[in-house]
Amino acid sequence: MKRSSSSRRRPAVHITLGRAARLHHLVMLLAQAPRTRDEVLVALRIGLRTFYRELDLLRRCGVKIQQKNKAYTLLTTAEQAEGRLPFPDPQLSFAEMAELARGPGAAARRLAEILASVVGHPEAGAEGPKGRPTKAAKVKGKGKDQGKTKG
């Protein structure tokens, strides 16, 4: 079965704007020239644990970074790495999502697929964990006299 470009495996990562900016800065820094760990820590104003967390996330996203002779090097172009970086949720409305999905290109097609997957489920959110109906779905299914408070 052929996989569409929108079905590329991407780690499900929800990141903040600040973290997205830091990851982007890290990639651009390593794209300029190999850097030692200490140079990166100072440039990004981060601690050691954050540095290793960011390297791990970049690797999980498919951004190749090599450590050799105490220096970290980006093994792809900055543009290729940018294409793999996660981006924070832009908090779009349905109307904004529909407008962007009508545009040309692969990104618009991907947004259209995501929108269709959400809009195509009439009872979205009616099931909770383990496929059990949520409290709201149970109440919705009650008769007209049920669910009323006793007066």
C-alpha positions, -999 to +999 in steps of 0.1 A: +000+000+000+014+034-010+018+059+018+008+095+011+031+123+019+008+133+048+011+099+064+048+103+072+056+091+106+060+120+129+064+118+166+033+131+184+049+160+201+031+189+217+056+217+223+055+253+234+064+283+213+095+287+234+107+252+228+099+254+191+120+286+189+149+269+208+149+238+186+149+260+155+178+281+169+197+249+178+193+236+142+203+269+127+233+272+150+245+237+141+239+244+104+264+273+105+292+252+119+300+223+142+297+235+179+308+221+212+283+213+238+294+243+259+291+266+229+255+254+224+246+258+261+259+294+262+243+303+229+209+289+238+211+298+275+201+263+285+212+237+310+227+203+303+195+183+308+176+205+284+204+202+258+202+164+259+163+165+258+164+187+227+190+164+210+168+134+217+137+151+203+156+162+172+168+127+166+132+113+171+120+138+145+146+125+121+171+154+123+205+138+121+232+152+144+266+137+148+290+142+177+326+139+167+357+153+185+335+170+211+316+189+185+280+185+173+273+187+136+241+188+116+242+161+090+215+176+068+208+210+054+191+236+076+161+234+052+158+196+055+160+198+093+134+226+094+110+203+075+112+178+103+109+201+133+076+200+152+056+231+154+034+242+183-004+241+180-014+273+162-049+273+179-068+277+147-106+279+145-125+255+121-130+284+097-093+293+097-084+256+092-109+253+063-094+284+047-059+271+049-069+236+037-082+252+004-048+264-005-024+248-030+003+224-020+011+194+002+006+213+035-029+224+025-037+188+015-025+176+049-046+202+067-076+192+046-071+155+056-069+165+093-100+187+090-119+159+073-109+134+099-123+157+126-154+169+108-162+134+095-169+120+129-204+131+140-202+117+175-166+128+181-159+128+218-189+106+226-166+078+238-142+081+266-112+058+275-116+022+265-144+030+241-170+036+269-196+063+264-189+095+283-213+109+308-224+135+283-232+108+257-252+089+283-273+119+293-279+127+256-294+093+251-318+095+280-356+099+275-372+133+277-383+128+313-350+113+325-322+135+336-345+162+350-339+173+385-367+166+410-385+198+420 
